Amino acid sequence: MIWVLFQASCRVHCVANAFDGSIIVGLADGSVELRALRGFKLLSRRPAAHGPVAVSAAVVSPEAKRLVTGDDAGRILCWSMDAQMPGEEWKLNWRQEHEARIVAINSGGGNSIITAALDGKIIAWDAETGESVFKIPNHKVWLGSICISEER
């Protein structure tokens, strides 16, 4: 069974949980939308946040009011959102790059962002500064997602 959730202006490439009662939607035209779960009402839209390149992965850290998006070109953008439902008040904190399409993003341990890309690298970034904390180069297994555990 196929469910039509909402009318998007172009193809949806990724969806992520966002703030209470909302989701983030990454689109093929590089735009990022914040939508309410109830009725999928558009709450906020960042047109062409990634230029004309599809948004391939996203993660939201509600406690830090941070959204991180990755795209098909390997760019990673970290946005801060000052309000619970941010409207158009998105501020770009930092940007970094992999050498290929971002396939997975997750937040872990409060102040880190983990990304995986088709360049074979898994990278942990400081969520505040965007500086690389550590890298796993030449990863040979294709990843579709990353899960972070607080336990050691």
C-alpha positions as CSV (number, residue, x, y, z in Angstrom):
1,M,0.0,0.0,0.0
2,I,1.3,3.5,-0.9
3,W,0.5,6.4,1.3
4,V,0.6,9.9,-0.1
5,L,1.5,12.0,2.9
6,F,1.7,15.5,1.5
7,Q,2.2,17.3,-1.8
8,A,5.9,18.1,-2.2
9,S,7.3,20.4,-4.8
10,C,9.7,17.7,-5.9
11,R,10.9,14.3,-4.9
12,V,11.6,13.5,-1.2
13,H,15.1,12.1,-0.6
14,C,15.2,11.8,3.2
15,V,13.0,12.2,6.2
16,A,14.1,12.6,9.9
17,N,12.4,13.1,13.2
18,A,12.6,16.7,14.3
19,F,11.1,18.7,17.2
20,D,8.0,17.5,19.1
21,G,5.4,16.7,16.5
22,S,7.4,17.6,13.5
23,I,9.7,16.1,10.8
24,I,12.5,17.3,8.5
25,V,12.2,16.5,4.8
26,G,15.1,16.7,2.5
27,L,14.2,17.3,-1.2
28,A,15.8,16.6,-4.6
29,D,16.0,20.3,-5.4
30,G,18.3,20.9,-2.3
31,S,15.6,22.4,-0.1
32,V,14.9,21.4,3.5
33,E,11.4,21.6,5.0
34,L,10.1,21.4,8.6
35,R,6.6,19.9,8.6
36,A,4.1,19.1,11.4
37,L,3.3,15.4,11.7
38,R,-0.4,16.3,12.1
39,G,-1.6,17.1,8.5
40,F,2.0,17.5,7.3
41,K,1.5,21.3,7.4
42,L,4.6,23.2,6.2
43,L,6.1,25.0,9.2
44,S,9.3,26.2,7.6
45,R,11.2,25.9,4.3
46,R,14.8,26.6,3.5
47,P,14.8,26.8,-0.3
48,A,17.9,25.5,-2.1
49,A,19.7,25.1,1.2
50,H,22.1,22.8,-0.7
51,G,21.9,24.6,-4.0
52,P,20.5,22.4,-6.8
53,V,21.9,19.2,-5.1
54,A,19.6,16.7,-3.4
55,V,19.6,16.5,0.4
56,S,20.4,12.9,1.1
57,A,20.5,12.7,4.9
58,A,19.4,14.7,7.9
59,V,19.4,14.5,11.7
60,V,17.9,16.8,14.4
61,S,19.2,17.2,17.9
62,P,16.2,18.7,19.7
63,E,18.0,19.5,22.9
64,A,20.7,21.5,21.1
65,K,18.2,22.9,18.6
66,R,20.5,21.8,15.8
67,L,19.8,20.4,12.4
68,V,22.5,18.7,10.3
69,T,21.9,17.9,6.6
70,G,24.1,16.2,4.0
71,D,23.8,16.1,0.2
72,D,24.6,14.1,-2.9
73,A,27.8,16.2,-3.4
74,G,29.2,15.4,0.0
75,R,28.5,18.7,1.7
76,I,27.4,18.8,5.4
77,L,25.6,21.8,6.7
78,C,24.8,22.4,10.4
79,W,22.0,24.8,11.2
80,S,20.9,26.2,14.6
81,M,17.3,26.9,15.3
82,D,16.5,29.4,18.0
83,A,12.8,28.5,18.3
84,Q,11.0,25.2,18.9
85,M,9.2,25.7,15.6
86,P,11.9,27.8,13.9
87,G,10.0,29.6,11.1
88,E,12.6,31.0,8.8
89,E,15.1,31.7,11.6
90,W,17.7,29.1,10.6
91,K,21.3,30.1,11.1
92,L,24.1,28.3,9.3
93,N,26.7,27.4,12.0
94,W,29.3,25.5,9.9
95,R,29.8,23.5,6.8
96,Q,32.2,20.6,6.0
97,E,32.6,18.1,3.2
98,H,33.1,14.5,2.4
99,E,34.4,13.6,-1.1
100,A,31.1,11.9,-2.1
101,R,27.4,11.5,-1.4
102,I,26.4,11.5,2.3
103,V,24.5,8.3,3.1
104,A,24.0,8.6,6.8
105,I,24.1,11.2,9.6
106,N,23.5,10.8,13.3
107,S,24.1,12.8,16.5
108,G,25.8,11.1,19.4
109,G,27.1,11.8,22.9
110,G,25.5,15.3,22.9
111,N,28.3,17.2,21.2
112,S,29.2,15.0,18.2
113,I,27.8,14.4,14.7
114,I,28.7,11.2,12.9
115,T,28.6,11.1,9.1
116,A,29.2,8.3,6.5
117,A,29.6,8.8,2.8
118,L,30.3,6.9,-0.4
119,D,33.9,8.2,-0.2
120,G,34.5,5.3,2.3
121,K,34.9,7.6,5.3
122,I,33.1,7.7,8.6
123,I,33.8,11.0,10.3
124,A,32.9,12.3,13.8
125,W,32.6,16.1,14.0
126,D,32.4,18.4,16.9
127,A,28.8,19.6,16.8
128,E,29.7,23.1,17.9
129,T,32.7,23.9,15.7
130,G,32.5,21.5,12.8
131,E,36.0,20.3,13.4
132,S,36.8,16.7,12.7
133,V,37.3,14.7,15.9
134,F,38.2,11.4,14.3
135,K,37.9,9.5,11.0
136,I,37.6,6.0,9.9
137,P,39.1,6.1,6.4
138,N,38.7,3.4,3.7
139,H,35.5,1.9,5.1
140,K,34.6,-0.9,2.7
141,V,31.1,-1.8,3.7
142,W,28.2,0.3,2.3
143,L,26.2,2.0,5.1
144,G,22.6,3.1,4.9
145,S,22.4,4.4,8.5
146,I,24.4,5.0,11.7
147,C,23.2,4.3,15.2
148,I,24.9,5.8,18.2
149,S,24.8,4.3,21.7
150,E,25.7,6.2,24.8
151,E,27.0,3.0,26.3
152,R,30.6,2.0,25.9
